[in-house]
Amino acid sequence: MKKVGVVTDSHSGITQEQAREMGILVLPMPFTINGKSYLEDVSLSRAKFYKKLAEGVDVGTSQPSPTDVTGIWNRALAEYEEIVYIPLSSGLSGSCMTAMALAGGKSYCGKVFVVDNGRVSTPMRRSVMDAVEMVQEGYGAAQIKTMLEAAREQMQIYLAVDTLEYLRRGGRISRTTAAIGTVMNIKPVLKISTGSLDVFRKCRGFGLAKRTMIQAMRHDLETVYAGQMERNEVYLLAASSASEEATDAWAKEIRAAFPGMDVLCDQLALGIACHVGPNGLGIGCSCRPERI
């Protein structure tokens, strides 16, 4: 039996096919569309999700059932002695706290280590990649949990929204604010920190929103993450709910703004995309966790 396995959920943006390639397991997150239940990347494809979103249907997210969570743990524990489970941040969902309670039970205590490091979407994917690297380096599950959580604050992402409609649907702005913003061509830049999603700046036009994000990221790299930059320990991230062409163009723009830095470009997890809507673009960073 292998020593340590890695399990996450689909809020990481990792598809089932990618999970098989990485040697991990991904718990699909449940969605409701007009009251009907779906599972991300199982019974709900990305294309179908955006089609339904554009149709104006009622899209909601929910937590996985305890049975679904322990079910995927049992699958992993049939192959591994212990597992690291990296779910959506506790600041954005109660599913992390539910997982922690389940992990304290007799069947999983000392075998399942739940990580709460405030991540979602592309930064969460990067945490999963960090965990896989740590497993390859020979660390145990408890050590990996400690290192990932110690790096909790060492990430940032900025996200430009093309339309205010989905923020209105999610209750983050009023109908009046959305209507005025649409008339004035306001494109909000959201800031996703550890477990929070807030409006960072309101821009007139998407071009300014993109420039604002790049400037904010450059400032962060030169100040907040200056030490990690000197040690070459910063991963640059790109996120998108836009078309493949727009995503590729955005990644190219980021690479031009930060020459010499690799960029992990990823599609936004659907749990974030339902609040952002289509055509959203983001930039962020995550730092390599310090080893113990």
N, C-alpha and C positions, 0 to 999 in steps of 0.2 A: 504493500500500500504506500502511495506517495505521501509525503509529509504535509505540505500546505497547499490548499486550493484557494482560488479567488472567485468570489461571487459578487455580482452587482445587480442593479435593476436598470430598466431601459431609460430612466431619466439621465443616464450617462450618455445616451445617444448611440450606444453600441448595439448593432443589430445582432440577430441570432447567428447569421452567417459570419460576421466579424468575430463573435464570441468563440465560435468553433475554431477559427484561425488562431485566436489568441490563447486557446486552451483554458477558457473560463466559462462560467455560466451566467446568463442574464435573465433575471425575473421580469417578464413583460408586465408593464403597468396597465391597469384597467382604465378605460375611458367609457363614458356614456354619450351617445349621440341620439338625441330625441328620445331618451329613456332606454335605449337599447345598449347593452354592454358589449364592449370590444376589448381585445388585448393588443397592445402596441406590437407591431411587427409580427403578429401571429394571425389575428383576424382583422387587423386594421393596418393597412399599408400606409406609408407616408403620402403617396399620391391620393389615396382615398380620403385620408384625413384632411388634406388641404382642399380637396374638391368639396367636401362637406362643409368645411369652414367657410369657403367662398359662397356657399349657398345660404349662409346665415342660419344654419341649424344650431340647436342648443347643444354645445359640446361641454362636457364636464369631466373632471378628473376625480379619481378616488383612490383610496389606499388598497393595496392587495390584502386579501384575507390572511389571517394567521396560518391557515391550512396551506395556502399557496406558498407562503414564506418558508414554513418548515418543510414543505414538500421539496423545494429546490435545495434546501440545506441537506435533506436526507439523500438526495441524489449525489451531492458533492461528497458527503461523508461516507458514501459507499466506495469512494475512490481515494479520499484523502483522510489523514488522521485528524486534521483540524482545518478550519477555513477562516478566511477574512471576508466579511460581508460589508460591502460599501454601498449603502442606500442613499437616497436623496436626503439632503440636509434636514436636520430636525427643525431648523428655522423656517422651512417651507412646507413641511408636512409632518403629521404625527406618526407616519409609518416607521421612522427611525426609532422613536421611543418604543413603539410596539415591538420592533425587532430586538431592541435591547432587553425588554422584559422577557421575551421568548428565549433569548440566549442565556438568561439567568436560570432557566428551568433545569431540572435534573438531567434531561436528555442531552442538553447542549452546553451546559456549564463546562468551561475548560476546553471546549471543542469549537465553538463558534465565537468569533470576536468581531463585534459590530463597530464599524468606524463612523464617527460623526465629525467630519472635518469641514462642514459648511459648504459642500460642493453640489453643483448641478450642471448638467450638460457638458460642454467641452472641458472645463476644469475637473469635473467629476471623472470624465474619461481619462484625463491625464493622471488622476489619482490611481485609477485602476491600472494604468500602464506602470506607474511607480511601484504599485504592489507586486505586479508580475516580475518586475526587475528585482525587487527585494527577495522574492521567493527564489529567484535564480541565484541570488547572492548568498543564499543559505539562511536567511532570517526566519524566525518562527512567527506564527500568527500574532501572538501578543506583542512582539517587538514591532511588527509592521503596523499594527493598530497605533501603538505609541508614537511611532515616527510620523505617520500620516496626520494624526491629530495635533502633534507638535507644530506641524506646518500649516495649521488651520488658517491663519491670517495671511499667509503668503500667497495670495492670489487675488486677481481683480479682473472684471470683465465689463466692457461698455457695449451697449447694444442700441442701435438706431432703429426706430420703428417707422415704417412707411405710412401707416394709417393709424388713426386714434380709435378706430372702431372697436378693436379687440380689447383695448384697455378700458373702453366704456363698458363693453359686455362683461368684463371681469370685475366691474365696480370700482376700478382704480381712479377713474375720472367721471364727471357727470356728463349727461347728454348735452347740456349747454356748452360745457368746455370742449367737448369733442366737436360740436358743430362749428364753434368759433375757430378752433384750431385748424379744422379742415379748410375753412374759407381763407385763413391766413397762411396756409401751407406750412403749418407747424409740424416739425418732425422731432419728437422727443428723443433724447439720448438717455437710456436707462443705465443705471449702475448696479451691477450685481456683485455684492460683497458676500461675506460668509453668512449665508442664511437670510439675505434680505434682497429685495428688488425695489429700487427707488428711482425717481426721476432725477437725473443728474443735470441736464440742461435742455432747454427748448430752443430749437434752431429753425430758421426760416429756410426750408429747402433741404433736400437729402444730401446735396453736395456739401453744404456747410456741416451737416450732422456727421458725415464721414470725416471731414477734416478735424472737427471737434474731438472725435474719438481718438484719432491718431495723435493729436496734440496732447490729450489727456494721458494716453498710454506712454508717450515719450516722457512726459513730466514724471509719471510714476517710476519709470525705469531709471531716470536720472536722480531721483530723490529717494523714494520709499525702498526701491530694490537696487540701489547703487552697489551695495556690497555683494549681493548675489550676481549682479551683472559683471563685476570684476572677476568673480570666480567662475564665470560662465555657467551659472546654475539657474538661469531663467529660461523657461519655455514660453515662446510666443504662440498665442492661440488666435484662431479666426473661427467665427461661428456664423451660420447663415440659415435663414428660412427662405432664401431666394432661389432662383433657377440655377442650374449648373453653370451657365454662362456668366451670370452675375456673381456667383460665388467665386469662380475662377478669377474673374476680373478684380474682385475685392482682395483675394489672397495675393494677387500680383501687385496691387497697390500697397499692401502692407509690406511685402518683401522689398519694394522699392524704397519705402520710408524707413525700413530698418535693415539695411544691407548687412549680409553676413549672418543673420539670425534665421534659424529654421522656423517654419510656421506649421503648426498642426491645424489643418483646416477641417472643420467638421460641420455637419448639419445639426441645427439646434434640436435638442430633445423635444418631443411633441408636447410634453408637460409645460415647457416654456413657450413653445411656438403658439399654443392656443391662446396665450395672453398677448403675444407679439403680433401674430398674424403673418401672412406671407410677405416676402420681400424684405425681411429684417436682416440686418448685417451687424456683426459684432467683432470686437477685438479684445483680447485680454492676455493675461500672463499667469503662469503658475511656476513656483520655485521648486527645485529639486529638494525633497525632504532630507534633512541632515541625518546621517546614519549614526547609530549608536554602537 
